[in-house]
Amino acid sequence: MNITEKEFKMMVEHIVSDMIGMLIEKEGYEFSTAFATVYASDAYNALLKPQTNLYFQSSGYVFAYLLSEIRTGKMN
């Protein structure tokens, strides 16, 4: 399925917003720490690459990668 660059960016932004919210709600992070954590992560960098197809996954699915990275130091 082909999507436009605008659609891709919107999908990524939605997932990023959800992941920040999940870090705050589920993990007790402050907003600034959650924001910085997401944007500095390998999970975020993978999300930015269309070929990974992570943008087609649920926010929870990508969040699991982020949590794994936080806990182990690498994205599994």
Predicted model as a PDB file, atoms N, CA, C, CB and O in Angstrom, pLDDT in the B-factor column:
MODEL        1                                                                  
ATOM      1  N   MET A   1       0.841  -1.174   0.000  1.00 65.00           N  
ATOM      2  CA  MET A   1       0.000   0.000   0.000  1.00 65.00           C  
ATOM      3  C   MET A   1       0.885   1.236   0.000  1.00 65.00           C  
ATOM      4  CB  MET A   1      -0.956  -0.002   1.211  1.00 65.00           C  
ATOM      5  O   MET A   1       1.790   1.352   0.827  1.00 65.00           O  
ATOM      6  N   ASN A   2       0.642   2.126  -0.887  1.00 84.00           N  
ATOM      7  CA  ASN A   2       1.401   3.369  -0.953  1.00 84.00           C  
ATOM      8  C   ASN A   2       0.677   4.465  -0.189  1.00 84.00           C  
ATOM      9  CB  ASN A   2       1.630   3.792  -2.412  1.00 84.00           C  
ATOM     10  O   ASN A   2      -0.538   4.627  -0.301  1.00 84.00           O  
ATOM     11  N   ILE A   3       1.442   5.207   0.582  1.00 91.00           N  
ATOM     12  CA  ILE A   3       0.883   6.349   1.291  1.00 91.00           C  
ATOM     13  C   ILE A   3       1.706   7.573   0.947  1.00 91.00           C  
ATOM     14  CB  ILE A   3       0.854   6.107   2.826  1.00 91.00           C  
ATOM     15  O   ILE A   3       2.849   7.454   0.505  1.00 91.00           O  
ATOM     16  N   THR A   4       1.137   8.737   1.145  1.00 95.00           N  
ATOM     17  CA  THR A   4       1.857   9.973   0.863  1.00 95.00           C  
ATOM     18  C   THR A   4       2.793  10.289   2.021  1.00 95.00           C  
ATOM     19  CB  THR A   4       0.873  11.144   0.618  1.00 95.00           C  
ATOM     20  O   THR A   4       2.663   9.737   3.113  1.00 95.00           O  
ATOM     21  N   GLU A   5       3.726  11.176   1.766  1.00 95.00           N  
ATOM     22  CA  GLU A   5       4.648  11.607   2.814  1.00 95.00           C  
ATOM     23  C   GLU A   5       3.873  12.256   3.966  1.00 95.00           C  
ATOM     24  CB  GLU A   5       5.698  12.592   2.244  1.00 95.00           C  
ATOM     25  O   GLU A   5       4.208  12.060   5.134  1.00 95.00           O  
ATOM     26  N   LYS A   6       2.849  13.020   3.631  1.00 96.00           N  
ATOM     27  CA  LYS A   6       2.027  13.669   4.656  1.00 96.00           C  
ATOM     28  C   LYS A   6       1.337  12.625   5.528  1.00 96.00           C  
ATOM     29  CB  LYS A   6       0.981  14.597   4.005  1.00 96.00           C  
ATOM     30  O   LYS A   6       1.300  12.766   6.750  1.00 96.00           O  
ATOM     31  N   GLU A   7       0.795  11.589   4.914  1.00 96.00           N  
ATOM     32  CA  GLU A   7       0.140  10.514   5.668  1.00 96.00           C  
ATOM     33  C   GLU A   7       1.146   9.791   6.563  1.00 96.00           C  
ATOM     34  CB  GLU A   7      -0.533   9.511   4.706  1.00 96.00           C  
ATOM     35  O   GLU A   7       0.844   9.473   7.713  1.00 96.00           O  
ATOM     36  N   PHE A   8       2.333   9.536   6.034  1.00 96.00           N  
ATOM     37  CA  PHE A   8       3.385   8.881   6.809  1.00 96.00           C  
ATOM     38  C   PHE A   8       3.723   9.716   8.043  1.00 96.00           C  
ATOM     39  CB  PHE A   8       4.648   8.662   5.941  1.00 96.00           C  
ATOM     40  O   PHE A   8       3.789   9.192   9.155  1.00 96.00           O  
ATOM     41  N   LYS A   9       3.935  11.004   7.843  1.00 96.00           N  
ATOM     42  CA  LYS A   9       4.282  11.886   8.963  1.00 96.00           C  
ATOM     43  C   LYS A   9       3.175  11.925  10.005  1.00 96.00           C  
ATOM     44  CB  LYS A   9       4.568  13.299   8.461  1.00 96.00           C  
ATOM     45  O   LYS A   9       3.450  11.924  11.205  1.00 96.00           O  
ATOM     46  N   MET A  10       1.932  11.960   9.555  1.00 97.00           N  
ATOM     47  CA  MET A  10       0.807  11.978  10.491  1.00 97.00           C  
ATOM     48  C   MET A  10       0.743  10.682  11.300  1.00 97.00           C  
ATOM     49  CB  MET A  10      -0.513  12.194   9.735  1.00 97.00           C  
ATOM     50  O   MET A  10       0.463  10.712  12.498  1.00 97.00           O  
ATOM     51  N   MET A  11       0.997   9.563  10.659  1.00 97.00           N  
ATOM     52  CA  MET A  11       0.969   8.279  11.356  1.00 97.00           C  
ATOM     53  C   MET A  11       2.087   8.204  12.399  1.00 97.00           C  
ATOM     54  CB  MET A  11       1.099   7.118  10.349  1.00 97.00           C  
ATOM     55  O   MET A  11       1.876   7.732  13.516  1.00 97.00           O  
ATOM     56  N   VAL A  12       3.272   8.675  12.021  1.00 98.00           N  
ATOM     57  CA  VAL A  12       4.404   8.687  12.949  1.00 98.00           C  
ATOM     58  C   VAL A  12       4.098   9.604  14.131  1.00 98.00           C  
ATOM     59  CB  VAL A  12       5.700   9.144  12.230  1.00 98.00           C  
ATOM     60  O   VAL A  12       4.322   9.225  15.280  1.00 98.00           O  
ATOM     61  N   GLU A  13       3.592  10.797  13.861  1.00 98.00           N  
ATOM     62  CA  GLU A  13       3.281  11.740  14.938  1.00 98.00           C  
ATOM     63  C   GLU A  13       2.247  11.167  15.897  1.00 98.00           C  
ATOM     64  CB  GLU A  13       2.778  13.061  14.360  1.00 98.00           C  
ATOM     65  O   GLU A  13       2.340  11.371  17.107  1.00 98.00           O  
ATOM     66  N   HIS A  14       1.271  10.458  15.368  1.00 98.00           N  
ATOM     67  CA  HIS A  14       0.248   9.845  16.218  1.00 98.00           C  
ATOM     68  C   HIS A  14       0.880   8.808  17.155  1.00 98.00           C  
ATOM     69  CB  HIS A  14      -0.855   9.185  15.350  1.00 98.00           C  
ATOM     70  O   HIS A  14       0.589   8.796  18.352  1.00 98.00           O  
ATOM     71  N   ILE A  15       1.722   7.961  16.628  1.00 98.00           N  
ATOM     72  CA  ILE A  15       2.371   6.927  17.435  1.00 98.00           C  
ATOM     73  C   ILE A  15       3.285   7.564  18.480  1.00 98.00           C  
ATOM     74  CB  ILE A  15       3.174   5.959  16.537  1.00 98.00           C  
ATOM     75  O   ILE A  15       3.294   7.140  19.635  1.00 98.00           O  
ATOM     76  N   VAL A  16       4.047   8.571  18.083  1.00 98.00           N  
ATOM     77  CA  VAL A  16       4.950   9.247  19.021  1.00 98.00           C  
ATOM     78  C   VAL A  16       4.154   9.868  20.166  1.00 98.00           C  
ATOM     79  CB  VAL A  16       5.782  10.332  18.294  1.00 98.00           C  
ATOM     80  O   VAL A  16       4.520   9.728  21.333  1.00 98.00           O  
ATOM     81  N   SER A  17       3.074  10.548  19.828  1.00 98.00           N  
ATOM     82  CA  SER A  17       2.223  11.160  20.855  1.00 98.00           C  
ATOM     83  C   SER A  17       1.694  10.104  21.819  1.00 98.00           C  
ATOM     84  CB  SER A  17       1.049  11.917  20.204  1.00 98.00           C  
ATOM     85  O   SER A  17       1.711  10.298  23.034  1.00 98.00           O  
ATOM     86  N   ASP A  18       1.226   8.992  21.274  1.00 98.00           N  
ATOM     87  CA  ASP A  18       0.724   7.903  22.119  1.00 98.00           C  
ATOM     88  C   ASP A  18       1.822   7.344  23.016  1.00 98.00           C  
ATOM     89  CB  ASP A  18       0.140   6.783  21.253  1.00 98.00           C  
ATOM     90  O   ASP A  18       1.580   7.079  24.194  1.00 98.00           O  
ATOM     91  N   MET A  19       3.024   7.162  22.477  1.00 98.00           N  
ATOM     92  CA  MET A  19       4.115   6.600  23.281  1.00 98.00           C  
ATOM     93  C   MET A  19       4.506   7.535  24.418  1.00 98.00           C  
ATOM     94  CB  MET A  19       5.332   6.315  22.401  1.00 98.00           C  
ATOM     95  O   MET A  19       4.798   7.081  25.525  1.00 98.00           O  
ATOM     96  N   ILE A  20       4.513   8.825  24.153  1.00 98.00           N  
ATOM     97  CA  ILE A  20       4.804   9.788  25.220  1.00 98.00           C  
ATOM     98  C   ILE A  20       3.738   9.669  26.307  1.00 98.00           C  
ATOM     99  CB  ILE A  20       4.861  11.246  24.661  1.00 98.00           C  
ATOM    100  O   ILE A  20       4.055   9.632  27.496  1.00 98.00           O  
ATOM    101  N   GLY A  21       2.480   9.610  25.893  1.00 98.00           N  
ATOM    102  CA  GLY A  21       1.388   9.450  26.848  1.00 98.00           C  
ATOM    103  C   GLY A  21       1.493   8.161  27.649  1.00 98.00           C  
ATOM    104  O   GLY A  21       1.218   8.153  28.849  1.00 98.00           O  
ATOM    105  N   MET A  22       1.886   7.076  26.998  1.00 98.00           N  
ATOM    106  CA  MET A  22       2.024   5.793  27.686  1.00 98.00           C  
ATOM    107  C   MET A  22       3.159   5.818  28.698  1.00 98.00           C  
ATOM    108  CB  MET A  22       2.256   4.678  26.679  1.00 98.00           C  
ATOM    109  O   MET A  22       3.040   5.244  29.781  1.00 98.00           O  
ATOM    110  N   LEU A  23       4.250   6.474  28.354  1.00 98.00           N  
ATOM    111  CA  LEU A  23       5.348   6.592  29.325  1.00 98.00           C  
ATOM    112  C   LEU A  23       4.888   7.363  30.555  1.00 98.00           C  
ATOM    113  CB  LEU A  23       6.572   7.290  28.687  1.00 98.00           C  
ATOM    114  O   LEU A  23       5.257   7.025  31.679  1.00 98.00           O  
ATOM    115  N   ILE A  24       4.090   8.386  30.343  1.00 98.00           N  
ATOM    116  CA  ILE A  24       3.584   9.190  31.454  1.00 98.00           C  
ATOM    117  C   ILE A  24       2.591   8.381  32.288  1.00 98.00           C  
ATOM    118  CB  ILE A  24       2.920  10.481  30.930  1.00 98.00           C  
ATOM    119  O   ILE A  24       2.710   8.307  33.511  1.00 98.00           O  
ATOM    120  N   GLU A  25       1.614   7.781  31.618  1.00 98.00           N  
ATOM    121  CA  GLU A  25       0.538   7.083  32.328  1.00 98.00           C  
ATOM    122  C   GLU A  25       0.964   5.736  32.924  1.00 98.00           C  
ATOM    123  CB  GLU A  25      -0.620   6.864  31.391  1.00 98.00           C  
ATOM    124  O   GLU A  25       0.619   5.421  34.063  1.00 98.00           O  
ATOM    125  N   LYS A  26       1.704   4.955  32.159  1.00 97.00           N  
ATOM    126  CA  LYS A  26       2.029   3.597  32.600  1.00 97.00           C  
ATOM    127  C   LYS A  26       3.339   3.497  33.366  1.00 97.00           C  
ATOM    128  CB  LYS A  26       2.086   2.689  31.418  1.00 97.00           C  
ATOM    129  O   LYS A  26       3.502   2.626  34.221  1.00 97.00           O  
ATOM    130  N   GLU A  27       4.273   4.393  33.055  1.00 97.00           N  
ATOM    131  CA  GLU A  27       5.601   4.284  33.650  1.00 97.00           C  
ATOM    132  C   GLU A  27       5.924   5.424  34.619  1.00 97.00           C  
ATOM    133  CB  GLU A  27       6.637   4.244  32.561  1.00 97.00           C  
ATOM    134  O   GLU A  27       6.980   5.421  35.251  1.00 97.00           O  
ATOM    135  N   GLY A  28       5.013   6.401  34.735  1.00 98.00           N  
ATOM    136  CA  GLY A  28       5.207   7.484  35.705  1.00 98.00           C  
ATOM    137  C   GLY A  28       6.217   8.545  35.317  1.00 98.00           C  
ATOM    138  O   GLY A  28       6.721   9.265  36.180  1.00 98.00           O  
ATOM    139  N   TYR A  29       6.518   8.653  34.038  1.00 98.00           N  
ATOM    140  CA  TYR A  29       7.475   9.649  33.574  1.00 98.00           C  
ATOM    141  C   TYR A  29       6.853  11.046  33.623  1.00 98.00           C  
ATOM    142  CB  TYR A  29       7.950   9.318  32.145  1.00 98.00           C  
ATOM    143  O   TYR A  29       5.641  11.200  33.468  1.00 98.00           O  
ATOM    144  N   GLU A  30       7.685  12.047  33.836  1.00 98.00           N  
ATOM    145  CA  GLU A  30       7.284  13.437  33.650  1.00 98.00           C  
ATOM    146  C   GLU A  30       7.250  13.683  32.144  1.00 98.00           C  
ATOM    147  CB  GLU A  30       8.268  14.442  34.388  1.00 98.00           C  
ATOM    148  O   GLU A  30       7.927  12.994  31.381  1.00 98.00           O  
ATOM    149  N   PHE A  31       6.450  14.677  31.717  1.00 98.00           N  
ATOM    150  CA  PHE A  31       6.307  14.933  30.285  1.00 98.00           C  
ATOM    151  C   PHE A  31       7.653  15.167  29.608  1.00 98.00           C  
ATOM    152  CB  PHE A  31       5.404  16.131  30.059  1.00 98.00           C  
ATOM    153  O   PHE A  31       7.933  14.557  28.576  1.00 98.00           O  
ATOM    154  N   SER A  32       8.486  16.035  30.166  1.00 98.00           N  
ATOM    155  CA  SER A  32       9.760  16.379  29.503  1.00 98.00           C  
ATOM    156  C   SER A  32      10.671  15.164  29.375  1.00 98.00           C  
ATOM    157  CB  SER A  32      10.485  17.489  30.280  1.00 98.00           C  
ATOM    158  O   SER A  32      11.366  15.007  28.372  1.00 98.00           O  
ATOM    159  N   THR A  33      10.667  14.313  30.386  1.00 97.00           N  
ATOM    160  CA  THR A  33      11.488  13.100  30.334  1.00 97.00           C  
ATOM    161  C   THR A  33      10.935  12.113  29.316  1.00 97.00           C  
ATOM    162  CB  THR A  33      11.564  12.441  31.719  1.00 97.00           C  
ATOM    163  O   THR A  33      11.696  11.499  28.569  1.00 97.00           O  
ATOM    164  N   ALA A  34       9.618  11.959  29.281  1.00 98.00           N  
ATOM    165  CA  ALA A  34       8.991  11.061  28.306  1.00 98.00           C  
ATOM    166  C   ALA A  34       9.268  11.544  26.888  1.00 98.00           C  
ATOM    167  CB  ALA A  34       7.467  10.965  28.551  1.00 98.00           C  
ATOM    168  O   ALA A  34       9.620  10.751  26.015  1.00 98.00           O  
ATOM    169  N   PHE A  35       9.111  12.833  26.661  1.00 98.00           N  
ATOM    170  CA  PHE A  35       9.363  13.442  25.353  1.00 98.00           C  
ATOM    171  C   PHE A  35      10.800  13.167  24.911  1.00 98.00           C  
ATOM    172  CB  PHE A  35       9.094  14.967  25.399  1.00 98.00           C  
ATOM    173  O   PHE A  35      11.036  12.694  23.800  1.00 98.00           O  
ATOM    174  N   ALA A  36      11.752  13.467  25.787  1.00 98.00           N  
ATOM    175  CA  ALA A  36      13.172  13.275  25.463  1.00 98.00           C  
ATOM    176  C   ALA A  36      13.498  11.804  25.247  1.00 98.00           C  
ATOM    177  CB  ALA A  36      14.058  13.844  26.577  1.00 98.00           C  
ATOM    178  O   ALA A  36      14.278  11.465  24.357  1.00 98.00           O  
ATOM    179  N   THR A  37      12.909  10.935  26.048  1.00 97.00           N  
ATOM    180  CA  THR A  37      13.169   9.504  25.934  1.00 97.00           C  
ATOM    181  C   THR A  37      12.720   8.970  24.587  1.00 97.00           C  
ATOM    182  CB  THR A  37      12.472   8.745  27.053  1.00 97.00           C  
ATOM    183  O   THR A  37      13.458   8.240  23.925  1.00 97.00           O  
ATOM    184  N   VAL A  38      11.518   9.331  24.181  1.00 98.00           N  
ATOM    185  CA  VAL A  38      10.996   8.851  22.901  1.00 98.00           C  
ATOM    186  C   VAL A  38      11.852   9.357  21.749  1.00 98.00           C  
ATOM    187  CB  VAL A  38       9.536   9.294  22.710  1.00 98.00           C  
ATOM    188  O   VAL A  38      12.268   8.574  20.895  1.00 98.00           O  
ATOM    189  N   TYR A  39      12.119  10.662  21.720  1.00 98.00           N  
ATOM    190  CA  TYR A  39      12.828  11.230  20.581  1.00 98.00           C  
ATOM    191  C   TYR A  39      14.305  10.834  20.515  1.00 98.00           C  
ATOM    192  CB  TYR A  39      12.717  12.720  20.622  1.00 98.00           C  
ATOM    193  O   TYR A  39      14.930  10.965  19.462  1.00 98.00           O  
ATOM    194  N   ALA A  40      14.866  10.354  21.619  1.00 97.00           N  
ATOM    195  CA  ALA A  40      16.267   9.917  21.624  1.00 97.00           C  
ATOM    196  C   ALA A  40      16.409   8.410  21.398  1.00 97.00           C  
ATOM    197  CB  ALA A  40      16.925  10.298  22.942  1.00 97.00           C  
ATOM    198  O   ALA A  40      17.524   7.891  21.375  1.00 97.00           O  
ATOM    199  N   SER A  41      15.299   7.716  21.235  1.00 97.00           N  
ATOM    200  CA  SER A  41      15.334   6.251  21.190  1.00 97.00           C  
ATOM    201  C   SER A  41      15.603   5.679  19.803  1.00 97.00           C  
ATOM    202  CB  SER A  41      14.039   5.707  21.696  1.00 97.00           C  
ATOM    203  O   SER A  41      15.352   6.315  18.779  1.00 97.00           O  
ATOM    204  N   ASP A  42      16.119   4.467  19.811  1.00 95.00           N  
ATOM    205  CA  ASP A  42      16.276   3.705  18.574  1.00 95.00           C  
ATOM    206  C   ASP A  42      14.905   3.343  17.999  1.00 95.00           C  
ATOM    207  CB  ASP A  42      17.113   2.427  18.823  1.00 95.00           C  
ATOM    208  O   ASP A  42      14.734   3.262  16.783  1.00 95.00           O  
ATOM    209  N   ALA A  43      13.932   3.126  18.885  1.00 96.00           N  
ATOM    210  CA  ALA A  43      12.574   2.813  18.428  1.00 96.00           C  
ATOM    211  C   ALA A  43      12.027   3.966  17.579  1.00 96.00           C  
ATOM    212  CB  ALA A  43      11.636   2.539  19.641  1.00 96.00           C  
ATOM    213  O   ALA A  43      11.417   3.736  16.535  1.00 96.00           O  
ATOM    214  N   TYR A  44      12.246   5.192  18.023  1.00 97.00           N  
ATOM    215  CA  TYR A  44      11.804   6.359  17.249  1.00 97.00           C  
ATOM    216  C   TYR A  44      12.531   6.418  15.910  1.00 97.00           C  
ATOM    217  CB  TYR A  44      12.044   7.662  18.043  1.00 97.00           C  
ATOM    218  O   TYR A  44      11.911   6.669  14.876  1.00 97.00           O  
ATOM    219  N   ASN A  45      13.832   6.189  15.923  1.00 97.00           N  
ATOM    220  CA  ASN A  45      14.597   6.221  14.675  1.00 97.00           C  
ATOM    221  C   ASN A  45      14.135   5.139  13.706  1.00 97.00           C  
ATOM    222  CB  ASN A  45      16.086   6.057  14.963  1.00 97.00           C  
ATOM    223  O   ASN A  45      14.115   5.360  12.495  1.00 97.00           O  
ATOM    224  N   ALA A  46      13.765   3.978  14.222  1.00 96.00           N  
ATOM    225  CA  ALA A  46      13.240   2.910  13.364  1.00 96.00           C  
ATOM    226  C   ALA A  46      11.864   3.297  12.822  1.00 96.00           C  
ATOM    227  CB  ALA A  46      13.154   1.573  14.144  1.00 96.00           C  
ATOM    228  O   ALA A  46      11.540   2.998  11.673  1.00 96.00           O  
ATOM    229  N   LEU A  47      11.068   3.954  13.641  1.00 97.00           N  
ATOM    230  CA  LEU A  47       9.743   4.399  13.220  1.00 97.00           C  
ATOM    231  C   LEU A  47       9.825   5.373  12.052  1.00 97.00           C  
ATOM    232  CB  LEU A  47       9.009   5.046  14.385  1.00 97.00           C  
ATOM    233  O   LEU A  47       8.937   5.405  11.201  1.00 97.00           O  
ATOM    234  N   LEU A  48      10.881   6.161  12.013  1.00 97.00           N  
ATOM    235  CA  LEU A  48      11.062   7.151  10.946  1.00 97.00           C  
ATOM    236  C   LEU A  48      11.443   6.537   9.604  1.00 97.00           C  
ATOM    237  CB  LEU A  48      12.114   8.139  11.350  1.00 97.00           C  
ATOM    238  O   LEU A  48      11.404   7.219   8.579  1.00 97.00           O  
ATOM    239  N   LYS A  49      11.806   5.270   9.600  1.00 96.00           N  
ATOM    240  CA  LYS A  49      12.213   4.597   8.368  1.00 96.00           C  
ATOM    241  C   LYS A  49      11.017   3.836   7.799  1.00 96.00           C  
ATOM    242  CB  LYS A  49      13.415   3.634   8.625  1.00 96.00           C  
ATOM    243  O   LYS A  49      10.598   2.827   8.366  1.00 96.00           O  
ATOM    244  N   PRO A  50      10.467   4.314   6.681  1.00 94.00           N  
ATOM    245  CA  PRO A  50       9.280   3.654   6.122  1.00 94.00           C  
ATOM    246  C   PRO A  50       9.461   2.160   5.875  1.00 94.00           C  
ATOM    247  CB  PRO A  50       8.899   4.316   4.834  1.00 94.00           C  
ATOM    248  O   PRO A  50       8.502   1.398   5.998  1.00 94.00           O  
ATOM    249  N   GLN A  51      10.654   1.734   5.535  1.00 94.00           N  
ATOM    250  CA  GLN A  51      10.883   0.329   5.205  1.00 94.00           C  
ATOM    251  C   GLN A  51      10.701  -0.606   6.407  1.00 94.00           C  
ATOM    252  CB  GLN A  51      12.275   0.161   4.640  1.00 94.00           C  
ATOM    253  O   GLN A  51      10.547  -1.813   6.219  1.00 94.00           O  
ATOM    254  N   THR A  52      10.717  -0.075   7.637  1.00 94.00           N  
ATOM    255  CA  THR A  52      10.477  -0.925   8.815  1.00 94.00           C  
ATOM    256  C   THR A  52       8.999  -1.274   8.973  1.00 94.00           C  
ATOM    257  CB  THR A  52      10.979  -0.225  10.082  1.00 94.00           C  
ATOM    258  O   THR A  52       8.651  -2.233   9.663  1.00 94.00           O  
ATOM    259  N   ASN A  53       8.133  -0.489   8.330  1.00 94.00           N  
ATOM    260  CA  ASN A  53       6.679  -0.644   8.437  1.00 94.00           C  
ATOM    261  C   ASN A  53       6.146  -0.491   9.851  1.00 94.00           C  
ATOM    262  CB  ASN A  53       6.278  -1.981   7.910  1.00 94.00           C  
ATOM    263  O   ASN A  53       5.010  -0.885  10.115  1.00 94.00           O  
ATOM    264  N   LEU A  54       6.924   0.067  10.772  1.00 95.00           N  
ATOM    265  CA  LEU A  54       6.441   0.282  12.132  1.00 95.00           C  
ATOM    266  C   LEU A  54       5.292   1.280  12.170  1.00 95.00           C  
ATOM    267  CB  LEU A  54       7.574   0.763  13.021  1.00 95.00           C  
ATOM    268  O   LEU A  54       4.441   1.211  13.058  1.00 95.00           O  
ATOM    269  N   TYR A  55       5.258   2.195  11.230  1.00 95.00           N  
ATOM    270  CA  TYR A  55       4.189   3.193  11.205  1.00 95.00           C  
ATOM    271  C   TYR A  55       2.825   2.550  10.950  1.00 95.00           C  
ATOM    272  CB  TYR A  55       4.478   4.245  10.136  1.00 95.00           C  
ATOM    273  O   TYR A  55       1.798   3.177  11.209  1.00 95.00           O  
ATOM    274  N   PHE A  56       2.796   1.320  10.452  1.00 93.00           N  
ATOM    275  CA  PHE A  56       1.553   0.586  10.223  1.00 93.00           C  
ATOM    276  C   PHE A  56       1.118  -0.195  11.460  1.00 93.00           C  
ATOM    277  CB  PHE A  56       1.715  -0.362   9.045  1.00 93.00           C  
ATOM    278  O   PHE A  56       0.006  -0.723  11.498  1.00 93.00           O  
ATOM    279  N   GLN A  57       1.972  -0.271  12.458  1.00 96.00           N  
ATOM    280  CA  GLN A  57       1.667  -1.034  13.663  1.00 96.00           C  
ATOM    281  C   GLN A  57       0.914  -0.166  14.671  1.00 96.00           C  
ATOM    282  CB  GLN A  57       2.959  -1.588  14.291  1.00 96.00           C  
ATOM    283  O   GLN A  57       0.853   1.055  14.528  1.00 96.00           O  
ATOM    284  N   SER A  58       0.356  -0.792  15.666  1.00 97.00           N  
ATOM    285  CA  SER A  58      -0.332  -0.042  16.715  1.00 97.00           C  
ATOM    286  C   SER A  58       0.692   0.687  17.577  1.00 97.00           C  
ATOM    287  CB  SER A  58      -1.207  -0.982  17.584  1.00 97.00           C  
ATOM    288  O   SER A  58       1.867   0.322  17.627  1.00 97.00           O  
ATOM    289  N   SER A  59       0.220   1.711  18.243  1.00 98.00           N  
ATOM    290  CA  SER A  59       1.097   2.452  19.155  1.00 98.00           C  
ATOM    291  C   SER A  59       1.632   1.537  20.254  1.00 98.00           C  
ATOM    292  CB  SER A  59       0.345   3.646  19.778  1.00 98.00           C  
ATOM    293  O   SER A  59       2.790   1.653  20.654  1.00 98.00           O  
ATOM    294  N   GLY A  60       0.789   0.631  20.738  1.00 97.00           N  
ATOM    295  CA  GLY A  60       1.213  -0.306  21.771  1.00 97.00           C  
ATOM    296  C   GLY A  60       2.318  -1.232  21.313  1.00 97.00           C  
ATOM    297  O   GLY A  60       3.215  -1.574  22.083  1.00 97.00           O  
ATOM    298  N   TYR A  61       2.250  -1.637  20.060  1.00 97.00           N  
ATOM    299  CA  TYR A  61       3.280  -2.507  19.479  1.00 97.00           C  
ATOM    300  C   TYR A  61       4.627  -1.799  19.461  1.00 97.00           C  
ATOM    301  CB  TYR A  61       2.889  -2.939  18.052  1.00 97.00           C  
ATOM    302  O   TYR A  61       5.635  -2.378  19.868  1.00 97.00           O  
ATOM    303  N   VAL A  62       4.656  -0.562  18.998  1.00 97.00           N  
ATOM    304  CA  VAL A  62       5.901   0.207  18.935  1.00 97.00           C  
ATOM    305  C   VAL A  62       6.362   0.545  20.356  1.00 97.00           C  
ATOM    306  CB  VAL A  62       5.709   1.509  18.092  1.00 97.00           C  
ATOM    307  O   VAL A  62       7.561   0.567  20.634  1.00 97.00           O  
ATOM    308  N   PHE A  63       5.408   0.807  21.249  1.00 97.00           N  
ATOM    309  CA  PHE A  63       5.739   1.104  22.641  1.00 97.00           C  
ATOM    310  C   PHE A  63       6.462  -0.071  23.295  1.00 97.00           C  
ATOM    311  CB  PHE A  63       4.470   1.448  23.431  1.00 97.00           C  
ATOM    312  O   PHE A  63       7.357   0.135  24.115  1.00 97.00           O  
ATOM    313  N   ALA A  64       6.088  -1.292  22.944  1.00 96.00           N  
ATOM    314  CA  ALA A  64       6.761  -2.475  23.489  1.00 96.00           C  
ATOM    315  C   ALA A  64       8.238  -2.476  23.108  1.00 96.00           C  
ATOM    316  CB  ALA A  64       6.082  -3.765  22.986  1.00 96.00           C  
ATOM    317  O   ALA A  64       9.090  -2.854  23.912  1.00 96.00           O  
ATOM    318  N   TYR A  65       8.537  -2.056  21.890  1.00 95.00           N  
ATOM    319  CA  TYR A  65       9.939  -1.932  21.484  1.00 95.00           C  
ATOM    320  C   TYR A  65      10.650  -0.862  22.303  1.00 95.00           C  
ATOM    321  CB  TYR A  65      10.039  -1.603  19.988  1.00 95.00           C  
ATOM    322  O   TYR A  65      11.793  -1.045  22.722  1.00 95.00           O  
ATOM    323  N   LEU A  66       9.967   0.249  22.525  1.00 97.00           N  
ATOM    324  CA  LEU A  66      10.557   1.328  23.323  1.00 97.00           C  
ATOM    325  C   LEU A  66      10.843   0.851  24.745  1.00 97.00           C  
ATOM    326  CB  LEU A  66       9.622   2.554  23.351  1.00 97.00           C  
ATOM    327  O   LEU A  66      11.929   1.094  25.272  1.00 97.00           O  
ATOM    328  N   LEU A  67       9.881   0.177  25.366  1.00 96.00           N  
ATOM    329  CA  LEU A  67      10.102  -0.323  26.725  1.00 96.00           C  
ATOM    330  C   LEU A  67      11.253  -1.321  26.782  1.00 96.00           C  
ATOM    331  CB  LEU A  67       8.831  -0.972  27.260  1.00 96.00           C  
ATOM    332  O   LEU A  67      12.054  -1.301  27.716  1.00 96.00           O  
ATOM    333  N   SER A  68      11.331  -2.180  25.797  1.00 95.00           N  
ATOM    334  CA  SER A  68      12.435  -3.129  25.737  1.00 95.00           C  
ATOM    335  C   SER A  68      13.771  -2.396  25.659  1.00 95.00           C  
ATOM    336  CB  SER A  68      12.271  -4.067  24.533  1.00 95.00           C  
ATOM    337  O   SER A  68      14.740  -2.759  26.327  1.00 95.00           O  
ATOM    338  N   GLU A  69      13.796  -1.360  24.831  1.00 95.00           N  
ATOM    339  CA  GLU A  69      15.020  -0.565  24.686  1.00 95.00           C  
ATOM    340  C   GLU A  69      15.371   0.125  26.005  1.00 95.00           C  
ATOM    341  CB  GLU A  69      14.856   0.483  23.562  1.00 95.00           C  
ATOM    342  O   GLU A  69      16.538   0.153  26.395  1.00 95.00           O  
ATOM    343  N   ILE A  70      14.385   0.674  26.684  1.00 95.00           N  
ATOM    344  CA  ILE A  70      14.629   1.353  27.962  1.00 95.00           C  
ATOM    345  C   ILE A  70      15.180   0.377  28.976  1.00 95.00           C  
ATOM    346  CB  ILE A  70      13.341   2.000  28.496  1.00 95.00           C  
ATOM    347  O   ILE A  70      16.114   0.700  29.710  1.00 95.00           O  
ATOM    348  N   ARG A  71      14.611  -0.818  29.024  1.00 94.00           N  
ATOM    349  CA  ARG A  71      14.977  -1.801  30.045  1.00 94.00           C  
ATOM    350  C   ARG A  71      16.265  -2.545  29.749  1.00 94.00           C  
ATOM    351  CB  ARG A  71      13.876  -2.787  30.206  1.00 94.00           C  
ATOM    352  O   ARG A  71      16.987  -2.922  30.672  1.00 94.00           O  
ATOM    353  N   THR A  72      16.567  -2.762  28.472  1.00 94.00           N  
ATOM    354  CA  THR A  72      17.745  -3.565  28.126  1.00 94.00           C  
ATOM    355  C   THR A  72      18.867  -2.767  27.481  1.00 94.00           C  
ATOM    356  CB  THR A  72      17.344  -4.670  27.206  1.00 94.00           C  
ATOM    357  O   THR A  72      19.998  -3.242  27.369  1.00 94.00           O  
ATOM    358  N   GLY A  73      18.544  -1.547  27.057  1.00 88.00           N  
ATOM    359  CA  GLY A  73      19.550  -0.731  26.383  1.00 88.00           C  
ATOM    360  C   GLY A  73      19.600  -0.960  24.893  1.00 88.00           C  
ATOM    361  O   GLY A  73      20.409  -0.342  24.201  1.00 88.00           O  
ATOM    362  N   LYS A  74      18.747  -1.842  24.380  1.00 84.00           N  
ATOM    363  CA  LYS A  74      18.696  -2.063  22.921  1.00 84.00           C  
ATOM    364  C   LYS A  74      17.284  -2.432  22.510  1.00 84.00           C  
ATOM    365  CB  LYS A  74      19.692  -3.178  22.485  1.00 84.00           C  
ATOM    366  O   LYS A  74      16.517  -2.976  23.305  1.00 84.00           O  
ATOM    367  N   MET A  75      16.949  -2.138  21.277  1.00 71.00           N  
ATOM    368  CA  MET A  75      15.637  -2.445  20.776  1.00 71.00           C  
ATOM    369  C   MET A  75      15.618  -3.904  20.321  1.00 71.00           C  
ATOM    370  CB  MET A  75      15.247  -1.488  19.625  1.00 71.00           C  
ATOM    371  O   MET A  75      16.420  -4.304  19.477  1.00 71.00           O  
ATOM    372  N   ASN A  76      14.725  -4.679  20.867  1.00 70.00           N  
ATOM    373  CA  ASN A  76      14.639  -6.107  20.508  1.00 70.00           C  
ATOM    374  C   ASN A  76      13.493  -6.345  19.574  1.00 70.00           C  
ATOM    375  CB  ASN A  76      14.483  -6.982  21.750  1.00 70.00           C  
ATOM    376  O   ASN A  76      13.260  -7.481  19.161  1.00 70.00           O  
TER     377      ASN A  76                                                      
ENDMDL                                                                          
END                                                                             
